[in-house]
Amino acid sequence: MASGDGQTADELFARLPKGKQRALEEVGLGLPELRRIAAEDGSVRRVRNILDFDGDRPKEDSSTVWPWIRLLLMAVAGVVICLLSTYLINDSALLVGAVCGLAVIWAGVKAPSSRGGLTVRCLVGAAYVVLIWVGSLSADKWYLQVRGQETTVTYAKPVNLGSHGVRTLYCRAKLPDGSVRQVFHNDKWCTDTNMVGTRVDAVIDPAGHYRPVLGHKSDIGNDVFDYLCLGAAAVLVVAPLAAAVMGGVAEARGSRRGPANGTAA
């Protein structure tokens, strides 16, 4: 059955990008079903609506581009929110990242699975987990690298804390304002109670939100976890962008072939 402009369901379907054709076939709206709908209605009006045709041209299809951009935005937003929340809740920010991860999972499910889409989704998911996990533990030292103030603190009595039946000494330092804070990393002297009262160099957060780091700014960072996060951040951004670019190229090629296929039909 042809439409008012003489086009049949076969011709309309042939003008679609190949990616959209496959997507329709996967959900049971392939050419046989479209022919049945056209025959049942006596026209292809409903077929045109299903195929998103606007007049005699298919609407712009960003179905293989926008989902990847959306996944990128969701993942980046989740990581940023997680890292910013460490300013208030320290290591517990991992829970914030996990909650934001629900939106990332939703965006990943909505992304195409064809053309390596499953691999891209797995890469983004793995990179996100690394960034919120390691990032929530390292955000304070990253902050101190940029905004920290070098000063002198005093070793305070270490605190003996237990978890799952294992007790560990954690170093603490008395800051210039008189407050006592647990430090970011133990050093080889701070767990020695004989060192209590000894002065040592440290980098502190002037606002008091992040734990101090013993040593100098030059001693902070450049460890394996920093490089791990840097690589994860690159994957998080590059993978969905590459998928979006490849999807856009494939759609453009399909659109160019579409009119020729429709004419031949």
C-alpha positions, 0 to 999 in steps of 0.5 A: 500500500502506497502513501499519498506521495506514492511511497510504499512501506518498503520504500520508506523502510529502505530510506532509513539509516541501517542502524535504525533499520536494525533497531526496528527489527530487534524490537519486532518492527521489521519490514514484514510487520510494517507491511502488515500494518500498512495493509491493515490500515489501508495506508502507510500513515501509521508506518510513517509515524513509526519510522519518524518520517516528517513529510517526505524525509526521515527526521534527524536520527540521533539515536546512536549519538545522543545516548552516548553523550547522555552516558558521558554526561551522567558518568562525569556528573556522578564522579564530580558529585562524588568527589565534591561530597568528600569535602563534607563526608570524606570517605563516605562519599563513595556512597554518594557515588554509588547512588549516582551510579544508578543514573549511570547504569540507566544511561548505559542500558539505554545506550546502543549495544551494537557496534561494540556498544556492550564493550563501551558500556563495560569500559565506562562502568569500570572507569566510573567504579575506579574513579568513585572508589579511588577518588573518594579515598584520594580527593583530600590529597588532590585538594591539598596538592592544589589548595593545601598550606605547608606548616608544622604540626605536632605528633599526637597520641595515635588512636587504636581502632578496630575493624572486623576483629583487627586493631590498627594504630592510626596517626594523629597530629595536632594542628596550629589551631590546636585541633587534633586530626587523623592524618591521611597516611601513617609515616614510620614515626607517628605510631611510635608513642615516644614521638608524641610532641615532636614537630613535623612538616605537614600540608593542611587544609586551611578550611579544616575539611580534609585531613592533613598529609605529613610531609611537603606538597612535593611528597603528595601524589604521583603514586600508582592510584593517581595514574590509575585514576588518570587512565580511568578518567581518559577511558570514561571520556574517550570511550563514549565520545568515540562511540558517538562519533562512530555512530554518527558516521555510520548514520551519515553513511546510512542516510546517504545510501538510504535514498539510493536504496529507496529509489531502487526499491 
